[in-house]
Amino acid sequence: MRLVRPLYESLPLLYVVIAALAILVAYLDPDGPRARIAFGIGLLSATAALTVFLHRQDYRAQSREYSHASLDAPSRLKG
């Protein structure tokens, strides 16, 4: 699945906001199953934010390092 660039760039921030709100809900109401569910959602959202951020950073580093030449391009080597 491909996302438009502005949406993809804002995903880590959106996940961090969701994580912060969910953990805040768990902190403000620590009793009951609702707090555990909110904390779980916060933890998953924080993990998703970190995953997307690191994946994006790795892709950009690899894009700078390697050319985007196709493997099907004709070789200039004489064989």
VMD Tcl script that draws the C-alpha trace (Angstrom):
set ca {
  {0.00 0.00 0.00}
  {1.37 3.38 -0.98}
  {0.45 6.58 0.83}
  {0.75 10.14 -0.41}
  {3.92 11.81 0.84}
  {2.39 14.35 3.28}
  {0.38 11.61 4.98}
  {3.38 9.27 5.15}
  {5.57 12.04 6.58}
  {3.03 12.82 9.31}
  {2.42 9.19 10.39}
  {5.11 9.08 13.11}
  {3.80 12.30 14.64}
  {0.24 10.99 14.56}
  {1.32 7.75 16.23}
  {3.23 9.67 18.93}
  {0.15 11.81 19.66}
  {-2.05 8.71 19.92}
  {0.52 7.04 22.20}
  {0.78 10.09 24.46}
  {-2.98 10.42 24.78}
  {-3.48 6.72 25.48}
  {-0.73 6.62 28.11}
  {-2.13 9.80 29.67}
  {-5.57 8.15 29.92}
  {-3.97 5.11 31.56}
  {-2.12 7.38 34.00}
  {-5.15 9.48 34.94}
  {-7.44 6.47 35.47}
  {-5.13 3.66 36.66}
  {-7.84 1.28 37.92}
  {-9.66 -1.24 35.81}
  {-9.25 -2.87 32.45}
  {-9.63 0.43 30.58}
  {-6.24 1.58 31.86}
  {-4.55 -1.61 30.67}
  {-6.15 -1.36 27.26}
  {-5.20 2.32 26.94}
  {-1.62 1.56 27.99}
  {-1.44 -1.27 25.46}
  {-2.69 1.01 22.70}
  {-0.14 3.62 23.75}
  {2.68 1.11 23.70}
  {1.66 -0.20 20.27}
  {1.37 3.33 18.89}
  {4.80 4.29 20.22}
  {6.28 1.15 18.64}
  {4.58 1.95 15.33}
  {5.91 5.52 15.42}
  {9.45 4.31 16.01}
  {9.14 1.64 13.32}
  {7.89 4.05 10.65}
  {10.49 6.67 11.60}
  {13.38 4.21 11.45}
  {12.12 2.63 8.22}
  {11.88 6.06 6.60}
  {15.36 7.00 7.83}
  {16.84 3.74 6.53}
  {15.19 4.13 3.13}
  {16.58 7.65 2.76}
  {20.08 6.52 3.73}
  {19.98 3.66 1.22}
  {18.64 5.96 -1.50}
  {21.65 8.24 -1.07}
  {24.08 5.32 -1.07}
  {22.85 3.32 -4.07}
  {21.93 4.38 -7.57}
  {18.47 3.57 -8.85}
  {19.73 1.87 -12.01}
  {17.70 -1.10 -13.14}
  {19.20 -4.57 -13.10}
  {17.87 -5.04 -16.62}
  {20.04 -2.25 -17.99}
  {22.56 -3.37 -20.58}
  {26.03 -3.97 -19.23}
  {29.02 -2.02 -20.50}
  {31.34 -4.89 -19.68}
  {32.78 -6.84 -22.60}
  {32.31 -10.54 -22.20}
}
mol new
graphics top color blue
foreach p $ca { graphics top sphere $p radius 0.5 }
foreach p [lrange $ca 0 end-1] q [lrange $ca 1 end] { graphics top cylinder $p $q radius 0.2 }
display resetview
